[in-house]
Amino acid sequence: MKHDHNFGKFLLLWSGELVSAVGGGLTSFGLSVYVFRMTGRAADTALVALLAFLPTLLLSVPAGVLADRMDRRLLMVIGDGCSAIGIIYILLCMMRGGATLTEICIGVTISSVFSSLLEPAYRATITDILEPEEFTKASGIVGLAGSARYLLSPVIAGLLLAVSDIRLLLVIDICTFFLTVTTTLIVRSHLDTKTEEKTTTFFEDLKEGWGAVAGNKGILVLLIMSSLITLFMGSIQILSEPMILAFTDSKTLGITETVCASGMLVSGILLGFKGIKKRFTAVLSVALAGCGIAMVVFGLKEEVLLIGAAGFAFFFMLPFANSCLDYLIRINIPDALQGRAWGVIGFISQLGYVAAYGGFGVIADRVGKASGLGVGRGAGYTIMASGVIMAIVALTLYFIRPVRDLENGSMACPAAENAGRAIPQTERTA
């Protein structure tokens, strides 16, 4: 049974993830600057981002199954704690005299492999703790932790890089893992859990997670569209730093990224207090279209104030889209299938990022070379084109009937609901 005081447990758990997000943001920012200065190629910066992301994506589905078969909080501890290994490896290479691109790629891959255990367990734990009416409110607060990676980390990293080097950022990130693990263990110790014997195999659970998603046409269509949107959204995520670094320094980059991300802070606070009560599909469609328009303005010219304003608008829209997407999925997936379902959902919806990280860096380099204006302008033009297409795709979402019908919360397929009732749960809130 869930109680009101469980929201306090959620906030404690969230605080640990907030600290982790800040630390991870420091490393991400530092590595982007380090690699771009070392090679001068957007493609190399994109490669590091791809290797930091791809293992988490590929392992998200089995990680989701594990989140339904194991103690979810313990899984979070393992994922958070062991992901520090990759960062420590990069730090040791840096202390030896400088890390090569290959060594950085190895380190971020190791960290990403263990981080893959975290997301499905974290999302399923939120469902364990909270009541349905608290989901959109919690989603807004979770978005604040995610925004800290862009809001706090860049300006902190930019200032620290002005007086030190990337090794300091890596040390700080490693230290944050200890606090995150501690908060998770505290929450785990205060949750009543019960352990039951599993009667299904790992692969049967994997199949049921897919069935919970594929058996619901609205969710499946929504995720396919989301994957297409993440393809174009990935362009601004991977190319914004090369675009800005091409005409300014890392300190200005950090301040600009913080200004942009403050849009997510504003809307995240609004959602934390108010939430979204209705017309989730319409809000989702409009918010994503607004992100696309902001991307067009973002890449328009090498002007810090314009970039900051457009970035603010982009990040302001994101929490509204994420909250609606999160709500529409949660109310259509049975509780017992949440972990494995979120693994499948994360895999499908973020496939677009793989293509974006793998392709847009190369495209930006080639556009910059062909135009004779350099990699910065090549990145800007690529972001603008992606924004136009993304806005068009986002607006079509509202006109897809199965997606709109998800708001009724009654489209979860009967097979999935029956499976949810039949599956004994290894670790669940009592």
C-alpha positions in Angstrom: 0.0 0.0 0.0 1.2 3.5 -0.9 1.1 6.3 1.7 1.4 10.0 1.6 4.7 10.0 3.3 6.1 8.0 0.4 6.5 11.3 -1.6 9.2 12.2 0.9 11.0 8.9 0.0 10.6 9.8 -3.6 12.2 13.2 -3.0 15.2 11.6 -1.1 15.7 9.2 -4.0 15.4 12.1 -6.5 17.9 14.2 -4.6 20.5 11.4 -5.1 19.8 11.3 -8.8 20.0 15.1 -8.9 23.5 15.0 -7.6 24.4 12.2 -10.0 23.1 14.2 -12.9 25.2 17.2 -12.0 28.3 15.1 -11.7 27.6 13.3 -15.0 27.0 16.7 -16.7 30.4 17.9 -15.5 32.1 14.9 -17.2 30.0 15.1 -20.3 30.8 18.8 -20.8 34.4 18.4 -20.0 34.9 15.5 -22.4 33.1 17.3 -25.2 35.4 20.3 -24.9 38.5 18.1 -24.5 37.7 16.0 -27.6 36.7 18.9 -29.8 39.8 20.8 -28.9 42.0 17.7 -29.5 40.5 16.8 -32.9 38.5 19.8 -34.2 35.9 17.5 -35.6 32.2 17.4 -34.6 32.2 13.7 -35.7 34.6 12.7 -32.9 32.5 14.6 -30.3 29.5 12.8 -31.6 31.3 9.4 -31.4 32.0 9.9 -27.7 28.3 10.8 -27.1 27.2 7.8 -29.1 29.3 5.4 -27.1 28.1 6.9 -23.8 24.5 6.4 -25.0 24.4 3.2 -27.1 25.2 0.5 -24.4 22.5 2.0 -22.2 20.0 1.8 -25.1 20.9 -1.7 -26.2 20.8 -3.0 -22.6 17.7 -1.1 -21.6 15.3 -4.0 -22.4 17.1 -6.7 -20.4 17.6 -4.1 -17.7 13.9 -3.5 -17.6 13.3 -7.3 -17.1 15.8 -7.3 -14.2 13.9 -4.4 -12.7 10.9 -6.6 -12.4 12.8 -9.7 -11.2 15.2 -8.2 -8.7 15.2 -5.7 -5.9 14.9 -2.4 -7.9 16.7 -0.3 -5.3 19.6 -2.7 -5.2 19.8 -2.7 -9.0 20.0 1.1 -8.9 22.9 0.9 -6.4 24.8 -1.5 -8.6 24.2 0.6 -11.7 25.2 3.9 -10.1 28.2 2.6 -8.1 29.8 0.5 -10.9 29.4 3.2 -13.5 32.1 5.1 -11.7 34.6 2.5 -13.0 34.7 3.9 -16.5 35.2 7.5 -15.2 38.0 6.3 -13.0 39.7 4.7 -16.0 39.5 8.0 -18.0 40.9 9.9 -15.0 43.9 7.5 -14.7 44.6 7.9 -18.4 44.4 11.7 -17.9 46.8 11.6 -15.0 49.3 9.6 -17.1 49.6 12.5 -19.4 46.5 12.8 -21.4 43.8 10.4 -22.6 43.5 9.4 -26.3 40.2 9.4 -28.1 40.2 5.6 -27.9 40.7 5.5 -24.2 37.9 8.0 -23.7 35.6 5.9 -25.8 36.5 2.8 -23.7 35.8 4.6 -20.4 32.4 6.1 -21.4 31.4 2.7 -22.8 32.2 1.0 -19.5 30.3 3.6 -17.6 27.3 3.4 -19.9 27.0 -0.4 -19.6 26.5 -0.2 -15.8 24.3 2.9 -16.1 21.9 0.9 -18.2 20.7 -0.8 -15.0 19.5 2.4 -13.5 16.8 3.9 -15.6 14.1 1.2 -15.8 14.6 0.4 -12.0 14.3 4.1 -11.2 11.2 4.7 -13.2 9.5 1.5 -11.9 10.4 2.5 -8.3 8.6 5.8 -8.8 5.5 3.8 -9.8 6.0 1.7 -6.7 6.1 4.6 -4.3 3.6 7.1 -5.7 -0.1 7.3 -6.4 -1.3 7.8 -10.1 -2.4 11.3 -9.4 1.2 12.2 -8.3 2.8 10.9 -11.6 2.8 14.1 -13.6 3.9 16.1 -10.6 6.7 13.6 -10.0 7.6 13.7 -13.7 8.1 17.5 -13.5 10.4 17.1 -10.5 12.3 14.3 -12.2 12.8 16.6 -15.1 14.4 19.1 -12.8 17.1 16.5 -12.0 17.6 15.9 -15.7 17.8 19.7 -16.3 20.5 20.0 -13.7 22.8 18.3 -16.1 22.3 21.2 -18.5 21.5 24.0 -16.0 24.2 23.7 -13.3 26.8 21.4 -14.8 27.9 23.6 -17.9 28.4 26.8 -16.0 30.2 25.0 -13.1 32.4 23.1 -15.6 33.1 26.2 -17.7 34.3 28.1 -14.6 36.3 25.2 -13.3 38.0 24.7 -16.7 39.0 28.3 -16.7 41.2 27.7 -13.6 41.9 23.9 -13.8 41.5 21.1 -16.3 39.2 18.2 -17.0 40.7 16.0 -14.2 39.0 18.1 -11.5 35.6 17.5 -13.2 36.2 13.8 -13.3 37.1 13.7 -9.6 34.0 15.6 -8.6 31.8 13.3 -10.7 33.4 10.2 -9.1 32.6 11.7 -5.6 28.9 12.2 -6.5 28.5 8.4 -6.9 28.9 7.8 -3.2 26.1 10.2 -2.2 23.8 8.8 -4.8 24.3 5.2 -3.6 23.8 6.3 0.0 20.4 8.0 -0.7 19.2 4.9 -2.6 20.2 2.6 0.2 18.4 4.8 2.8 15.2 4.7 0.7 15.5 0.9 0.2 15.8 0.4 4.0 12.5 2.3 4.6 10.4 0.5 2.0 8.5 -2.6 3.0 9.2 -5.3 0.4 8.3 -8.9 -0.1 10.1 -11.5 -2.1 8.2 -14.2 -4.0 9.5 -17.1 -6.1 9.5 -16.3 -9.8 7.7 -18.9 -12.0 8.6 -17.4 -15.3 11.9 -17.3 -17.2 13.9 -14.3 -18.1 13.0 -14.6 -21.7 9.3 -15.0 -20.9 9.4 -11.8 -18.9 11.2 -10.2 -21.9 8.4 -11.3 -24.2 5.7 -10.0 -21.8 7.4 -6.6 -21.6 7.3 -6.4 -25.4 3.7 -7.6 -25.4 2.6 -4.8 -23.0 3.9 -2.3 -25.5 3.2 -4.0 -28.9 -0.3 -5.1 -27.7 -1.3 -1.5 -27.3 -1.5 0.2 -30.7 -1.6 3.7 -29.3 1.6 3.2 -27.2 3.4 1.5 -30.1 2.6 4.3 -32.6 3.5 6.9 -30.0 6.9 5.3 -29.4 7.6 5.0 -33.2 6.9 8.7 -33.6 9.0 9.5 -30.5 11.9 7.6 -32.1 11.6 9.8 -35.2 11.5 12.9 -33.1 14.5 11.9 -31.1 16.4 11.5 -34.4 16.0 15.2 -35.2 16.2 16.4 -31.6 19.5 14.6 -31.3 21.1 17.1 -33.7 20.9 20.0 -31.2 22.1 17.8 -28.4 25.2 16.7 -30.2 26.0 19.7 -32.4 25.3 22.7 -30.0 28.7 22.5 -28.4 30.8 22.3 -31.6 28.6 25.1 -33.0 29.3 27.4 -30.1 32.9 26.4 -29.5 33.7 27.3 -33.1 33.4 31.0 -32.3 33.8 31.3 -28.6 35.5 29.7 -25.5 34.4 27.0 -23.0 33.5 29.5 -20.3 31.0 31.3 -22.6 29.8 27.9 -23.8 29.1 26.9 -20.2 27.2 30.1 -19.4 25.2 29.8 -22.6 24.2 26.2 -21.9 23.1 27.2 -18.4 20.9 30.0 -19.8 19.4 27.6 -22.3 18.7 25.0 -19.7 17.1 27.5 -17.3 14.0 27.1 -19.5 13.7 23.5 -18.3 14.0 24.7 -14.7 11.1 27.2 -15.1 8.8 24.8 -16.7 9.9 21.9 -14.4 8.9 24.1 -11.4 5.6 24.9 -12.9 4.9 21.2 -13.5 6.0 20.3 -10.0 3.4 22.7 -8.5 0.6 22.3 -11.0 1.1 19.3 -13.2 -1.0 18.7 -16.3 -4.6 17.8 -15.9 -6.0 17.2 -19.4 -5.4 17.3 -23.2 -2.1 15.5 -22.8 -1.8 14.6 -26.5 -2.4 18.3 -27.6 0.2 19.5 -25.1 2.7 16.9 -26.2 2.2 17.8 -29.9 2.5 21.6 -29.4 5.4 21.3 -27.0 7.5 19.2 -29.4 6.6 21.4 -32.4 7.7 24.4 -30.3 11.0 22.6 -29.7 11.5 22.2 -33.5 10.9 25.9 -34.1 13.3 26.9 -31.4 15.9 24.7 -33.0 15.6 26.6 -36.3 16.2 29.9 -34.4 19.1 28.3 -32.4 21.1 27.5 -35.5 20.3 30.7 -37.4 23.5 32.7 -36.7 26.6 32.9 -34.4 25.1 35.2 -31.9 25.2 34.3 -28.2 22.1 36.2 -27.2 20.0 34.6 -30.0 21.3 31.2 -29.2 20.6 31.6 -25.5 17.0 32.8 -26.1 16.2 30.0 -28.6 17.8 27.4 -26.3 15.7 28.7 -23.4 12.6 28.2 -25.4 13.7 24.7 -26.5 14.3 23.5 -22.9 11.2 25.2 -21.6 9.1 23.0 -23.9 10.8 19.7 -23.1 9.3 19.0 -19.6 5.8 19.5 -20.9 6.4 17.0 -23.7 8.2 14.5 -21.3 5.4 14.8 -18.7 2.7 14.0 -21.2 4.6 11.2 -22.7 5.3 9.7 -19.3 1.7 10.0 -18.1 0.2 8.5 -21.3 2.4 5.5 -21.0 2.1 4.9 -17.2 -1.7 4.8 -17.1 -1.7 2.2 -19.9 0.8 -0.3 -18.6 0.0 -2.6 -15.6 2.1 -2.0 -12.5 3.6 -5.5 -12.5 5.0 -5.0 -16.0 6.3 -1.5 -15.5 10.0 -2.4 -15.2 10.3 -4.5 -18.3 7.9 -2.3 -20.3 10.0 0.8 -19.5 13.0 -1.1 -20.8 11.3 -1.7 -24.2 9.9 1.8 -24.2 13.3 3.4 -23.7 14.8 1.2 -26.4 12.2 2.1 -29.1 11.7 5.8 -28.3 15.5 6.5 -28.2 16.5 4.6 -31.3 16.6 7.9 -33.1 19.4 9.1 -31.0 21.7 6.4 -32.3 21.2 7.6 -35.9 21.6 11.2 -34.7 24.8 10.7 -32.8 26.2 8.4 -35.5 25.3 10.7 -38.5 24.9 14.3 -37.6 28.5 14.9 -36.6 29.7 13.7 -40.0 27.0 15.7 -41.8 27.9 18.9 -39.9 31.6 18.4 -40.8 30.8 17.9 -44.5 28.3 20.8 -44.7 30.9 23.0 -43.1 33.6 21.9 -45.5 31.3 22.2 -48.6 30.1 25.6 -47.6 33.6 26.8 -46.8 32.2 28.3 -43.5 33.6 25.7 -41.1 32.2 23.1 -38.8 30.4 25.7 -36.6 28.1 26.8 -39.5 27.8 23.3 -40.7 26.4 22.3 -37.3 24.1 25.4 -37.3 22.6 24.5 -40.7 22.1 20.9 -39.7 20.3 21.9 -36.5 18.0 24.2 -38.5 17.0 21.6 -41.0 16.3 19.0 -38.3 14.1 21.5 -36.4 11.9 22.1 -39.4 11.3 18.4 -39.9 10.8 17.8 -36.2 8.1 20.4 -36.0 6.2 18.9 -38.9 6.4 15.4 -37.4 5.3 16.6 -33.9 2.2 18.4 -35.2 1.0 15.1 -36.9 0.9 13.4 -33.5 -2.3 15.1 -32.5 -4.2 13.7 -35.5 -3.4 10.1 -34.8 -6.5 8.7 -33.1 -4.9 5.7 -31.2 -2.5 8.1 -29.6 -5.3 10.5 -28.5 -7.2 7.5 -27.1 -4.4 6.8 -24.7 -5.7 9.6 -22.5 -8.6 7.3 -21.5 -6.2 5.0 -19.8 -8.3 2.0 -20.9 -6.2 0.8 -23.9 -3.8 -1.5 -22.1 -4.2 -4.8 -23.9 -6.1 -7.6 -22.0 -3.2 -10.0 -22.4 -0.9 -7.6 -20.7 -3.3 -6.9 -17.8 -3.8 -10.7 -17.3 0.0 -11.2 -17.4 0.4 -8.5 -14.8 -2.0 -10.2 -12.4 -0.5 -13.6 -13.0 3.2 -12.8 -12.6 4.6 -13.1 -9.0 6.7 -10.1 -8.2 10.2 -10.5 -6.9 10.4 -7.1 -5.2 7.4 -4.9 -4.8 6.3 -2.3 -2.3 4.0 -4.0 0.2 
